[in-house]
Amino acid sequence: MIETQIKTPWGRLYVSPTSGICFPNAKHATGVLGSGALAGWAANAERKHIVDTACALFDLVVRKGFPTTPPFRDQLEAAAGKLAMGAARQESMDIGEQANAHILWQMKTTAKMDAGNEPKIEGPATLASMAFSDWAKKERFILHRVDNVFYDEDIGYRADLYALGTLKGKLVAVELQIGKSIYDDKLIRFAAAVKVARHENPDIKEGIVIRVPKTLEDIDKGGSFEVKHLFGNELEQYFTCFTHLLHYWQSIKGYSRCTVEEVKDLNAAAKLEKIAAVG
């Protein structure tokens, strides 16, 4: 599916190929929750960075006669440099991208699809790929489609679905989580994707979130593998939560359904207002 994104007064939205209406992605709705998990992770990354830097600097000061002027605190601030979160987040993204690419290659190869050359994988990302491979063989998972996109024209949103496949002969929707936990915002978005995917694929029996580790720390804290089945009342509860969040996002943003041409008119009007305000 060829998609179009457009800048609107409510952020970048997606243009439905069916109706031409600009819709938010499911992630827009869950974005109003913020990410407590990310905040905690960032704090831990910074704490580790400062401790490591302090220990290295202390070693220079005490054991190697490093000058004690300027004051140790000033030296520590200079040595610590920029926030560690950016580097740690980039490393995490690199590991996740490697693992995801290799897992996708595995699934396509098993399903006898055109998978291309085996992507490069190394270090922690290997853990995730191996864990997924073991699970897929044990559960007889066969990929049908990847990178699925669906639009709910009635409720008004777009959702991504990582994969559709068969699990022991049943059609299931699949989401991949690489890390140490499956967070509620992921389950809420996934429920929205499963519900809209059923419009085109009514035989989908359930949704499955597969969590695989990407670091040894993930294994220590969350175990080596986790599968979350989402169906029945629990699926409905998460979807109800999604619709409330979507309505809240629509309310705080002042969103209204518009076509591309209508959005262009709104953007032009907003630009004129800004020029008038400056003048």
C-alpha positions, -999 to +999 in steps of 0.1 A: +000+000+000+014+034-010+006+059+018+007+097+020+015+117+051+006+153+054+014+181+078-017+194+095-026+217+124-028+185+146+006+170+135+016+147+107-014+125+097-020+098+072-042+101+042-067+072+038-063+057+003-100+049+003-117+081+015-089+106+012-095+117+048-065+125+070-064+102+101-042+100+131-021+069+137-029+047+167+003+060+182-011+095+183-037+083+208-014+065+231+011+094+229-011+113+254-001+088+281+036+097+279+062+070+287+069+063+323+091+033+311+112+056+290+117+081+319+128+053+342+152+039+316+166+074+309+173+080+346+190+046+349+212+054+319+223+087+333+229+072+368+252+045+353+270+070+331+278+093+361+289+064+383+312+050+356+326+084+349+331+092+386+349+059+392+372+065+362+380+100+374+385+089+410+410+063+397+430+091+380+429+114+411+438+088+438+460+063+421+477+083+394+481+117+410+457+135+388+455+173+398+428+180+424+423+215+410+399+225+396+376+209+423+366+173+418+330+182+411+340+205+382+362+178+368+334+153+370+310+176+352+335+182+325+343+145+321+306+134+321+299+157+291+265+154+275+236+133+286+241+096+282+205+090+272+210+099+236+239+075+231+222+047+251+190+052+231+208+051+198+226+019+208+192+004+219+177+014+185+206-001+166+202-034+185+164-034+180+168-027+142+193-055+138+171-080+157+140-070+139+156-072+104+170-107+112+137-120+126+118-107+096+143-125+073+138-157+094+100-155+089+102-148+052+127-176+046+106-201+065+075-191+046+095-194+013+090-157+005+116-135-011+138-127+019+169-114+002+203-118+017+206-126+054+211-093+072+240-087+095+235-094+131+259-094+160+262-091+198+230-086+218+207-087+188+216-123+183+198-132+215+165-118+202+167-136+169+176-169+185+148-167+210+122-159+182+135-188+161+131-213+189+096-201+196+085-201+159+097-237+154+081-249+186+047-233+179+048-239+141+044-203+132+042-195+095+042-159+082+015-148+058+020-110+056+042-084+071+040-046+075+003-045+074-016-012+074-053-008+081-077+022+083-108+023+104-130+048+085-158+047+111-138+054+143-112+073+125-076+060+129-048+042+111-030+012+126+002-008+118+003-045+123+037-062+124+026-095+109-002-119+101+004-156+102-008-190+113+000-204+147-007-242+148-032-236+120-050-206+134-048-172+118-033-147+143-021-111+144+014-107+157+033-078+173+070-079+182+084-063+213+122-063+217+132-055+253+126-064+289+089-059+292+055-055+273+041-021+282+004-011+283+007+015+256+020-013+233-010-035+242-034-007+237-021+001+202-020-036+193-056-041+203-066-012+180-046-029+152-062-063+158-097-049+158-093-030+125-074-059+109-105-081+115-125-059+092-105-074+063-095-107+080-125-119+101-108-152+107-082-137+130-086-156+163-064-137+186-035-113+189-001-123+201+027-100+214+061-117+213+087-102+236+123-112+229+154-098+248+181-077+233+205-075+262+216-098+290+201-073+314+167-078+298+170-116+304+180-109+341+150-086+346+123-099+324+133-135+314+145-147+281+111-148+263+075-139+268+043-144+247+012-124+255-021-137+241-047-110+236-083-121+229-119-120+243-127-096+271-091-085+276-088-075+239-121-055+242-109-038+274-077-026+258-096-015+227-121+005+248-091+022+265-078+030+230-110+046+219-111+068+250-075+079+244-083+086+208-113+108+217-091+126+243-064+133+217-091+145+192-104+168+219-071+184+231-059+188+195-092+201+182-091+175+154-118+173+128-119+151+098-106+168+067-095+159+032-061+168+018-075+199+001-092+210+033-060+206+052-041+227+027-067+255+032-063+252+070-025+253+067-027+284+044-050+301+068-027+294+098+002+308+079-017+340+071-026+343+108+011+339+118+022+366+093-005+389+106+005+384+142+042+391+134+032+422+114 
